[in-house]
Amino acid sequence: MVRVFRTGQTVVRRDVLRSGRVWSEHAMRVVGDTSEALVTACPPGAATRWPALYLKARVDGVHALRTDAFDAMACGRWELSAAVWEETELLLWKPPTAWFSVNAFYTAGGLRNWYVNFERPIVRTRDGFDTFDLAVDLVVDAGLTTWQWKDEDEYAHARRLGIITDTEHQAVDVARDRALAMLEERSGPFADTASWSAWRWDPAWPIPSLPHTPRRPVRRSHRQTADR
């Protein structure tokens, strides 16, 4: 039986390698859970945990460190550090078997942009759901008029390291076509852009936290430009 999450429930989105080791954790609130998609959200301040090197790459904005983080992933040499989501409100739409999620980022001015994150289908857990980010992304403007691929270099590097298998590569290729078709057809979240554009995090909602509070000091992270 498929585990169904309650609206308002706090869940944890985790990136988990094939080995079963956790690469990241992100606390989110359930907005809706239907047969079409699991929809979750978070505001700035939501608790996260990331490998220290990957976190440093985000905080410092040094792209080369992101490559080093993939090398550490391939070698299995990392420790998670506590951090928080920053700057944007996030609304995430994830169909049950899809190899991608559609993310909408919001600032004080409203919907800033859409972001299609290619990732493994979710596996539901007691605390939330597991997936794994497959590096490449599609960035779409708020009005759905322009788009561009992002992090193709990291995707190629992760493939060379064996982090992304040939089978996963084939699944991503199919998912790319599906995501572009959704944009062209205005289906999925793109079918009701007015409602998505009007959505905002309710300040009365508590900020999501992780089930187990990390002991290390919390660092600021996730400076949102066009990426997660």
C-alpha positions in Angstrom: 0.0 0.0 0.0 1.3 3.4 -1.0 2.0 5.7 2.0 0.0 8.9 1.6 1.1 12.1 3.4 -1.3 14.5 5.1 -1.5 18.1 3.9 0.5 20.2 6.3 2.7 17.3 7.3 6.5 17.8 7.5 8.4 15.4 5.3 12.1 15.0 4.4 13.3 14.9 0.8 16.5 12.9 0.7 19.1 12.3 -2.1 20.2 8.7 -1.6 22.9 7.0 -3.6 22.5 3.4 -4.9 24.7 2.3 -1.9 22.0 3.6 0.4 24.1 6.4 1.8 22.4 9.8 2.2 23.9 12.7 0.2 21.4 15.4 1.3 18.3 16.0 3.4 15.7 18.8 3.0 12.7 19.4 5.3 9.5 20.3 3.5 5.8 20.8 4.1 3.2 18.7 2.2 0.9 20.9 0.1 -1.0 18.0 -1.5 -0.6 14.3 -2.2 -2.6 12.8 -5.0 -2.2 10.1 -7.6 -1.0 12.8 -10.0 1.8 14.2 -7.9 3.2 14.8 -4.5 3.4 18.6 -3.9 5.7 20.0 -1.2 7.0 23.4 -0.3 9.4 25.3 2.0 10.3 28.9 2.9 13.7 30.4 3.7 15.0 28.9 6.9 13.8 25.3 6.2 16.4 22.9 7.6 18.7 21.0 5.2 21.9 18.9 5.4 24.5 18.8 2.7 28.1 17.4 2.3 30.5 20.0 3.6 32.3 20.4 0.3 29.2 20.8 -1.7 27.9 23.3 0.8 31.1 25.3 0.6 30.7 25.4 -3.2 27.3 26.9 -2.9 28.2 29.4 -0.2 31.4 30.5 -1.9 30.1 30.3 -5.4 33.1 28.4 -6.6 32.1 26.1 -9.4 35.2 24.0 -9.3 34.3 22.9 -5.8 31.1 21.4 -7.1 33.2 19.1 -9.4 35.3 18.2 -6.3 32.1 17.3 -4.5 31.2 14.8 -7.2 34.6 13.3 -6.9 34.0 13.0 -3.2 30.7 11.4 -3.9 32.2 8.8 -6.2 34.8 8.0 -3.5 32.3 7.9 -0.7 34.2 10.5 1.3 31.9 13.1 2.8 30.1 14.1 6.0 26.8 16.0 6.2 26.7 19.5 7.6 23.6 21.4 8.8 22.4 24.3 6.7 19.2 26.2 5.8 17.3 27.0 2.6 17.8 30.6 1.6 16.3 33.5 -0.3 13.4 31.8 -2.1 10.1 30.0 -1.3 10.0 26.7 -3.1 7.0 24.8 -4.5 7.9 21.3 -5.8 5.7 19.0 -8.0 6.8 15.4 -8.2 4.8 12.7 -10.1 5.2 9.2 -8.6 7.1 7.6 -11.4 8.7 10.6 -13.1 12.5 11.0 -13.6 12.1 14.7 -12.9 10.3 17.2 -10.6 9.0 20.7 -11.5 10.1 23.4 -9.0 8.8 26.9 -8.8 10.9 29.6 -7.0 9.3 32.7 -5.4 10.8 35.9 -4.2 9.0 39.0 -2.7 8.1 39.9 -6.3 6.3 36.7 -6.9 7.1 33.7 -9.1 10.7 34.1 -10.3 11.3 31.1 -12.4 10.6 27.4 -13.0 13.2 24.7 -12.7 12.9 21.1 -13.9 15.2 19.0 -11.8 16.1 15.6 -13.3 16.2 12.9 -10.6 15.2 9.4 -9.8 11.6 8.5 -9.1 10.7 8.8 -5.5 10.7 6.0 -2.9 8.4 6.9 0.0 9.7 6.5 3.5 8.3 6.9 7.0 9.6 10.4 7.2 9.2 11.5 3.6 10.6 10.4 0.2 14.0 9.5 -1.3 15.2 10.4 -4.8 18.6 11.3 -6.3 19.5 14.4 -8.2 20.9 13.5 -11.6 22.8 16.8 -12.1 21.3 18.2 -15.3 18.4 20.7 -15.1 16.1 22.8 -17.3 15.6 26.4 -16.2 12.4 28.1 -17.5 11.4 31.7 -17.1 8.2 32.6 -15.2 6.2 33.2 -18.3 7.2 29.9 -20.0 8.6 31.8 -23.0 12.3 30.9 -22.7 14.3 28.0 -21.3 17.9 26.7 -21.1 19.7 23.6 -20.1 21.9 23.8 -17.0 24.9 21.8 -15.6 25.5 19.7 -18.6 29.1 19.6 -17.7 28.4 18.3 -14.2 26.1 15.7 -15.7 28.9 14.5 -18.1 31.3 14.4 -15.2 28.9 12.4 -13.0 28.5 9.9 -15.9 32.3 9.5 -16.3 32.5 8.8 -12.5 29.8 6.1 -12.7 27.5 8.1 -10.4 24.9 8.1 -13.3 24.6 4.8 -15.0 23.8 4.2 -18.6 20.3 3.1 -17.7 19.7 6.3 -15.8 21.1 8.3 -18.7 18.6 6.7 -21.0 15.8 7.5 -18.5 17.0 11.1 -18.4 16.9 11.4 -22.1 13.2 10.2 -22.1 12.5 12.6 -19.3 14.0 15.5 -21.1 11.6 15.0 -24.0 8.6 14.6 -21.6 9.5 17.8 -19.8 9.8 19.8 -23.1 6.5 18.3 -24.2 4.8 19.5 -21.0 6.1 23.0 -21.7 4.8 22.9 -25.3 1.5 21.4 -24.3 1.1 23.5 -21.2 0.4 20.3 -19.2 1.1 19.4 -15.6 1.9 22.5 -13.5 2.2 24.5 -16.7 -1.5 24.0 -17.4 -2.5 26.4 -14.5 0.3 29.0 -14.3 -2.1 31.5 -12.8 -2.7 29.4 -9.7 1.0 28.6 -9.4 2.0 32.2 -9.9 -0.4 33.2 -7.1 0.9 30.7 -4.6 2.9 31.9 -1.6 4.1 30.4 1.6 1.7 31.2 4.4 3.7 33.0 7.2 1.5 31.3 9.8 2.9 27.9 8.7 5.8 26.6 10.9 9.2 26.4 9.1 9.9 22.7 8.4 12.7 21.1 10.5 14.4 17.8 10.2 13.4 15.0 12.6 16.9 14.8 14.1 18.5 18.1 14.9 22.1 18.1 13.8 24.7 19.0 16.5 26.9 21.0 14.2 26.4 24.8 13.9 23.9 25.7 11.2 25.5 27.4 8.1 23.7 29.6 5.6 23.3 27.9 2.2 21.4 27.6 -1.0 21.9 31.1 -2.5 19.3 30.8 -5.2 20.1 32.2 -8.6 18.5 30.0 -11.1 19.4 26.7 -9.4 18.6 24.7 -6.4 
